[in-house]
């Protein structure tokens, strides 16, 4: 096993144990967590921070909505 970080506290995921025993679900959860970490790193590298997230929320939502609509129109 490899870890992203050894910092505490560890990330704990709660839910139905039977769901987490499925290897496909484990891989999906790992992929989503790594994607979230990567998105946070990219956000910081582009000059983003907590304050800009709060202050520019409307612009971010509109940009995300536009991207979502564009992706739906190409399908």
LINSULKA-V162360 format. One record per residue. N is the residue number from 1. RES is the residue in one letter. D_FIRST is the distance of its C-alpha to the first C-alpha in whole Angstrom. Layout:
# LINSULKA-V162360
n->N res->RES d_first->D_FIRST
n->N res->RES d_first->D_FIRST
This chain:
# LINSULKA-V162360
n->1 res->X d_first->0
n->2 res->X d_first->4
n->3 res->X d_first->7
n->4 res->X d_first->10
n->5 res->X d_first->12
n->6 res->X d_first->13
n->7 res->X d_first->16
n->8 res->X d_first->18
n->9 res->X d_first->18
n->10 res->X d_first->15
n->11 res->X d_first->16
n->12 res->X d_first->17
n->13 res->X d_first->17
n->14 res->X d_first->20
n->15 res->X d_first->22
n->16 res->X d_first->23
n->17 res->X d_first->20
n->18 res->X d_first->21
n->19 res->X d_first->20
n->20 res->X d_first->17
n->21 res->X d_first->16
n->22 res->X d_first->17
n->23 res->X d_first->14
n->24 res->X d_first->17
n->25 res->X d_first->17
n->26 res->X d_first->13
n->27 res->X d_first->13
n->28 res->X d_first->16
n->29 res->X d_first->15
n->30 res->X d_first->12
n->31 res->X d_first->15
n->32 res->X d_first->17
n->33 res->X d_first->16
n->34 res->X d_first->15
n->35 res->X d_first->18
n->36 res->X d_first->20
n->37 res->X d_first->18
n->38 res->X d_first->19
n->39 res->X d_first->23
n->40 res->X d_first->23
n->41 res->X d_first->22
n->42 res->X d_first->25
n->43 res->X d_first->27
n->44 res->X d_first->27
n->45 res->X d_first->28
n->46 res->X d_first->31
n->47 res->X d_first->32
n->48 res->X d_first->31
n->49 res->X d_first->31
n->50 res->X d_first->32
n->51 res->X d_first->35
n->52 res->X d_first->36
n->53 res->X d_first->34
n->54 res->X d_first->36
n->55 res->X d_first->39
n->56 res->X d_first->39
n->57 res->X d_first->37
n->58 res->X d_first->40
n->59 res->X d_first->40
n->60 res->X d_first->36
n->61 res->X d_first->37
n->62 res->X d_first->40
n->63 res->X d_first->38
n->64 res->X d_first->35
n->65 res->X d_first->37
n->66 res->X d_first->39
n->67 res->X d_first->36
n->68 res->X d_first->35
n->69 res->X d_first->39
n->70 res->X d_first->39
n->71 res->X d_first->36
n->72 res->X d_first->38
n->73 res->X d_first->41
n->74 res->X d_first->39
n->75 res->X d_first->38
